[in-house]
Amino acid sequence: MESSLDEMVKNFKLEIEHLNKKFSLKRTYKILKNNEKGKLISE
């Protein structure tokens, strides 16, 4: 039982990480569109 719970928690954390990456990519893209200098910062 415990091991499956650990697995769920791990998957949940990965899911959150994935969502955070998606949102930060959108944010970075907006910055790039608004400010060309932002490209240097993000790379």
PDB file of N, CA, C and O in Angstrom:
ATOM      1  N   MET A   1       0.828  -1.208   0.000  1.00  0.00           N
ATOM      2  CA  MET A   1       0.000   0.000   0.000  1.00  0.00           C
ATOM      3  C   MET A   1       0.863   1.259   0.000  1.00  0.00           C
ATOM      4  O   MET A   1       0.627   2.191  -0.768  1.00  0.00           O
ATOM      5  N   GLU A   2       1.865   1.266   0.876  1.00  0.00           N
ATOM      6  CA  GLU A   2       2.706   2.453   0.981  1.00  0.00           C
ATOM      7  C   GLU A   2       3.420   2.763  -0.326  1.00  0.00           C
ATOM      8  O   GLU A   2       3.504   3.918  -0.743  1.00  0.00           O
ATOM      9  N   SER A   3       3.934   1.715  -0.968  1.00  0.00           N
ATOM     10  CA  SER A   3       4.698   1.923  -2.198  1.00  0.00           C
ATOM     11  C   SER A   3       3.831   2.542  -3.300  1.00  0.00           C
ATOM     12  O   SER A   3       4.306   3.392  -4.054  1.00  0.00           O
ATOM     13  N   SER A   4       2.570   2.123  -3.398  1.00  0.00           N
ATOM     14  CA  SER A   4       1.701   2.693  -4.425  1.00  0.00           C
ATOM     15  C   SER A   4       1.378   4.153  -4.110  1.00  0.00           C
ATOM     16  O   SER A   4       1.208   4.971  -5.014  1.00  0.00           O
ATOM     17  N   LEU A   5       1.297   4.465  -2.825  1.00  0.00           N
ATOM     18  CA  LEU A   5       1.059   5.850  -2.421  1.00  0.00           C
ATOM     19  C   LEU A   5       2.260   6.709  -2.810  1.00  0.00           C
ATOM     20  O   LEU A   5       2.102   7.816  -3.325  1.00  0.00           O
ATOM     21  N   ASP A   6       3.452   6.192  -2.562  1.00  0.00           N
ATOM     22  CA  ASP A   6       4.672   6.896  -2.966  1.00  0.00           C
ATOM     23  C   ASP A   6       4.665   7.142  -4.474  1.00  0.00           C
ATOM     24  O   ASP A   6       5.036   8.216  -4.947  1.00  0.00           O
ATOM     25  N   GLU A   7       4.240   6.134  -5.204  1.00  0.00           N
ATOM     26  CA  GLU A   7       4.186   6.237  -6.663  1.00  0.00           C
ATOM     27  C   GLU A   7       3.228   7.339  -7.086  1.00  0.00           C
ATOM     28  O   GLU A   7       3.530   8.129  -7.980  1.00  0.00           O
ATOM     29  N   MET A   8       2.065   7.384  -6.433  1.00  0.00           N
ATOM     30  CA  MET A   8       1.077   8.417  -6.740  1.00  0.00           C
ATOM     31  C   MET A   8       1.635   9.803  -6.472  1.00  0.00           C
ATOM     32  O   MET A   8       1.475  10.719  -7.278  1.00  0.00           O
ATOM     33  N   VAL A   9       2.291   9.943  -5.334  1.00  0.00           N
ATOM     34  CA  VAL A   9       2.866  11.240  -4.968  1.00  0.00           C
ATOM     35  C   VAL A   9       3.918  11.656  -5.990  1.00  0.00           C
ATOM     36  O   VAL A   9       3.971  12.813  -6.406  1.00  0.00           O
ATOM     37  N   LYS A  10       4.753  10.700  -6.389  1.00  0.00           N
ATOM     38  CA  LYS A  10       5.806  10.996  -7.360  1.00  0.00           C
ATOM     39  C   LYS A  10       5.187  11.446  -8.690  1.00  0.00           C
ATOM     40  O   LYS A  10       5.629  12.426  -9.290  1.00  0.00           O
ATOM     41  N   ASN A  11       4.162  10.719  -9.141  1.00  0.00           N
ATOM     42  CA  ASN A  11       3.499  11.071 -10.399  1.00  0.00           C
ATOM     43  C   ASN A  11       2.840  12.439 -10.307  1.00  0.00           C
ATOM     44  O   ASN A  11       2.862  13.217 -11.260  1.00  0.00           O
ATOM     45  N   PHE A  12       2.254  12.721  -9.146  1.00  0.00           N
ATOM     46  CA  PHE A  12       1.587  13.997  -8.928  1.00  0.00           C
ATOM     47  C   PHE A  12       2.594  15.139  -9.012  1.00  0.00           C
ATOM     48  O   PHE A  12       2.327  16.171  -9.628  1.00  0.00           O
ATOM     49  N   LYS A  13       3.753  14.943  -8.386  1.00  0.00           N
ATOM     50  CA  LYS A  13       4.801  15.968  -8.425  1.00  0.00           C
ATOM     51  C   LYS A  13       5.291  16.190  -9.850  1.00  0.00           C
ATOM     52  O   LYS A  13       5.522  17.327 -10.261  1.00  0.00           O
ATOM     53  N   LEU A  14       5.448  15.103 -10.603  1.00  0.00           N
ATOM     54  CA  LEU A  14       5.876  15.221 -12.002  1.00  0.00           C
ATOM     55  C   LEU A  14       4.842  15.992 -12.811  1.00  0.00           C
ATOM     56  O   LEU A  14       5.187  16.820 -13.655  1.00  0.00           O
ATOM     57  N   GLU A  15       3.576  15.711 -12.544  1.00  0.00           N
ATOM     58  CA  GLU A  15       2.478  16.389 -13.233  1.00  0.00           C
ATOM     59  C   GLU A  15       2.542  17.889 -12.981  1.00  0.00           C
ATOM     60  O   GLU A  15       2.421  18.690 -13.907  1.00  0.00           O
ATOM     61  N   ILE A  16       2.734  18.262 -11.716  1.00  0.00           N
ATOM     62  CA  ILE A  16       2.826  19.675 -11.340  1.00  0.00           C
ATOM     63  C   ILE A  16       4.030  20.325 -12.013  1.00  0.00           C
ATOM     64  O   ILE A  16       3.939  21.438 -12.530  1.00  0.00           O
ATOM     65  N   GLU A  17       5.158  19.619 -12.001  1.00  0.00           N
ATOM     66  CA  GLU A  17       6.364  20.133 -12.646  1.00  0.00           C
ATOM     67  C   GLU A  17       6.093  20.395 -14.123  1.00  0.00           C
ATOM     68  O   GLU A  17       6.492  21.425 -14.668  1.00  0.00           O
ATOM     69  N   HIS A  18       5.416  19.456 -14.756  1.00  0.00           N
ATOM     70  CA  HIS A  18       5.097  19.565 -16.179  1.00  0.00           C
ATOM     71  C   HIS A  18       4.234  20.797 -16.440  1.00  0.00           C
ATOM     72  O   HIS A  18       4.479  21.548 -17.384  1.00  0.00           O
ATOM     73  N   LEU A  19       3.213  20.999 -15.590  1.00  0.00           N
ATOM     74  CA  LEU A  19       2.340  22.163 -15.745  1.00  0.00           C
ATOM     75  C   LEU A  19       3.121  23.450 -15.544  1.00  0.00           C
ATOM     76  O   LEU A  19       2.946  24.409 -16.295  1.00  0.00           O
ATOM     77  N   ASN A  20       3.979  23.474 -14.536  1.00  0.00           N
ATOM     78  CA  ASN A  20       4.783  24.663 -14.281  1.00  0.00           C
ATOM     79  C   ASN A  20       5.651  25.002 -15.479  1.00  0.00           C
ATOM     80  O   ASN A  20       5.792  26.170 -15.843  1.00  0.00           O
ATOM     81  N   LYS A  21       6.235  23.974 -16.095  1.00  0.00           N
ATOM     82  CA  LYS A  21       7.070  24.197 -17.275  1.00  0.00           C
ATOM     83  C   LYS A  21       6.243  24.773 -18.407  1.00  0.00           C
ATOM     84  O   LYS A  21       6.681  25.693 -19.097  1.00  0.00           O
ATOM     85  N   LYS A  22       5.038  24.229 -18.600  1.00  0.00           N
ATOM     86  CA  LYS A  22       4.172  24.716 -19.667  1.00  0.00           C
ATOM     87  C   LYS A  22       3.848  26.192 -19.461  1.00  0.00           C
ATOM     88  O   LYS A  22       3.915  26.987 -20.399  1.00  0.00           O
ATOM     89  N   PHE A  23       3.497  26.554 -18.228  1.00  0.00           N
ATOM     90  CA  PHE A  23       3.143  27.937 -17.946  1.00  0.00           C
ATOM     91  C   PHE A  23       4.341  28.864 -18.076  1.00  0.00           C
ATOM     92  O   PHE A  23       4.213  29.968 -18.605  1.00  0.00           O
ATOM     93  N   SER A  24       5.500  28.431 -17.603  1.00  0.00           N
ATOM     94  CA  SER A  24       6.676  29.292 -17.696  1.00  0.00           C
ATOM     95  C   SER A  24       7.111  29.454 -19.151  1.00  0.00           C
ATOM     96  O   SER A  24       7.661  30.490 -19.524  1.00  0.00           O
ATOM     97  N   LEU A  25       6.865  28.427 -19.978  1.00  0.00           N
ATOM     98  CA  LEU A  25       7.162  28.561 -21.406  1.00  0.00           C
ATOM     99  C   LEU A  25       6.261  29.618 -22.031  1.00  0.00           C
ATOM    100  O   LEU A  25       6.719  30.430 -22.835  1.00  0.00           O
ATOM    101  N   LYS A  26       4.988  29.611 -21.669  1.00  0.00           N
ATOM    102  CA  LYS A  26       4.061  30.620 -22.186  1.00  0.00           C
ATOM    103  C   LYS A  26       4.514  32.008 -21.760  1.00  0.00           C
ATOM    104  O   LYS A  26       4.508  32.948 -22.555  1.00  0.00           O
ATOM    105  N   ARG A  27       4.907  32.123 -20.494  1.00  0.00           N
ATOM    106  CA  ARG A  27       5.348  33.407 -19.961  1.00  0.00           C
ATOM    107  C   ARG A  27       6.595  33.876 -20.707  1.00  0.00           C
ATOM    108  O   ARG A  27       6.706  35.042 -21.086  1.00  0.00           O
ATOM    109  N   THR A  28       7.536  32.943 -20.911  1.00  0.00           N
ATOM    110  CA  THR A  28       8.767  33.279 -21.627  1.00  0.00           C
ATOM    111  C   THR A  28       8.436  33.726 -23.042  1.00  0.00           C
ATOM    112  O   THR A  28       9.032  34.674 -23.552  1.00  0.00           O
ATOM    113  N   TYR A  29       7.495  33.050 -23.671  1.00  0.00           N
ATOM    114  CA  TYR A  29       7.104  33.392 -25.039  1.00  0.00           C
ATOM    115  C   TYR A  29       6.532  34.804 -25.097  1.00  0.00           C
ATOM    116  O   TYR A  29       6.840  35.563 -26.016  1.00  0.00           O
ATOM    117  N   LYS A  30       5.698  35.158 -24.115  1.00  0.00           N
ATOM    118  CA  LYS A  30       5.140  36.513 -24.059  1.00  0.00           C
ATOM    119  C   LYS A  30       6.250  37.537 -23.929  1.00  0.00           C
ATOM    120  O   LYS A  30       6.231  38.574 -24.593  1.00  0.00           O
ATOM    121  N   ILE A  31       7.219  37.244 -23.070  1.00  0.00           N
ATOM    122  CA  ILE A  31       8.341  38.160 -22.874  1.00  0.00           C
ATOM    123  C   ILE A  31       9.091  38.331 -24.188  1.00  0.00           C
ATOM    124  O   ILE A  31       9.477  39.441 -24.553  1.00  0.00           O
ATOM    125  N   LEU A  32       9.295  37.218 -24.896  1.00  0.00           N
ATOM    126  CA  LEU A  32      10.005  37.287 -26.176  1.00  0.00           C
ATOM    127  C   LEU A  32       9.241  38.149 -27.171  1.00  0.00           C
ATOM    128  O   LEU A  32       9.843  38.934 -27.903  1.00  0.00           O
ATOM    129  N   LYS A  33       7.936  38.009 -27.203  1.00  0.00           N
ATOM    130  CA  LYS A  33       7.126  38.794 -28.131  1.00  0.00           C
ATOM    131  C   LYS A  33       7.171  40.273 -27.770  1.00  0.00           C
ATOM    132  O   LYS A  33       7.231  41.129 -28.653  1.00  0.00           O
ATOM    133  N   ASN A  34       7.141  40.574 -26.471  1.00  0.00           N
ATOM    134  CA  ASN A  34       7.115  41.963 -26.027  1.00  0.00           C
ATOM    135  C   ASN A  34       8.483  42.611 -26.051  1.00  0.00           C
ATOM    136  O   ASN A  34       8.595  43.822 -26.244  1.00  0.00           O
ATOM    137  N   ASN A  35       9.529  41.812 -25.857  1.00  0.00           N
ATOM    138  CA  ASN A  35      10.857  42.375 -25.690  1.00  0.00           C
ATOM    139  C   ASN A  35      11.903  41.441 -26.290  1.00  0.00           C
ATOM    140  O   ASN A  35      12.145  40.354 -25.766  1.00  0.00           O
ATOM    141  N   GLU A  36      12.517  41.866 -27.384  1.00  0.00           N
ATOM    142  CA  GLU A  36      13.500  41.023 -28.061  1.00  0.00           C
ATOM    143  C   GLU A  36      14.710  40.734 -27.188  1.00  0.00           C
ATOM    144  O   GLU A  36      15.343  39.689 -27.338  1.00  0.00           O
ATOM    145  N   LYS A  37      15.042  41.646 -26.276  1.00  0.00           N
ATOM    146  CA  LYS A  37      16.175  41.429 -25.385  1.00  0.00           C
ATOM    147  C   LYS A  37      15.902  40.262 -24.443  1.00  0.00           C
ATOM    148  O   LYS A  37      16.837  39.644 -23.934  1.00  0.00           O
ATOM    149  N   GLY A  38      14.645  39.960 -24.211  1.00  0.00           N
ATOM    150  CA  GLY A  38      14.269  38.847 -23.355  1.00  0.00           C
ATOM    151  C   GLY A  38      14.814  37.519 -23.873  1.00  0.00           C
ATOM    152  O   GLY A  38      15.011  36.579 -23.103  1.00  0.00           O
ATOM    153  N   LYS A  39      15.056  37.447 -25.178  1.00  0.00           N
ATOM    154  CA  LYS A  39      15.573  36.227 -25.792  1.00  0.00           C
ATOM    155  C   LYS A  39      16.926  35.865 -25.191  1.00  0.00           C
ATOM    156  O   LYS A  39      17.192  34.699 -24.901  1.00  0.00           O
ATOM    157  N   LEU A  40      17.775  36.868 -25.008  1.00  0.00           N
ATOM    158  CA  LEU A  40      19.099  36.623 -24.449  1.00  0.00           C
ATOM    159  C   LEU A  40      18.996  36.097 -23.021  1.00  0.00           C
ATOM    160  O   LEU A  40      19.755  35.216 -22.618  1.00  0.00           O
ATOM    161  N   ILE A  41      18.056  36.642 -22.264  1.00  0.00           N
ATOM    162  CA  ILE A  41      17.900  36.246 -20.863  1.00  0.00           C
ATOM    163  C   ILE A  41      17.434  34.792 -20.760  1.00  0.00           C
ATOM    164  O   ILE A  41      17.937  34.039 -19.927  1.00  0.00           O
ATOM    165  N   SER A  42      16.479  34.397 -21.600  1.00  0.00           N
ATOM    166  CA  SER A  42      15.890  33.059 -21.482  1.00  0.00           C
ATOM    167  C   SER A  42      16.816  31.958 -21.986  1.00  0.00           C
ATOM    168  O   SER A  42      16.672  30.804 -21.585  1.00  0.00           O
ATOM    169  N   GLU A  43      17.773  32.299 -22.867  1.00  0.00           N
ATOM    170  CA  GLU A  43      18.639  31.253 -23.423  1.00  0.00           C
ATOM    171  C   GLU A  43      19.825  30.949 -22.540  1.00  0.00           C
ATOM    172  O   GLU A  43      20.641  30.091 -22.876  1.00  0.00           O
TER     173      GLU A  43
END
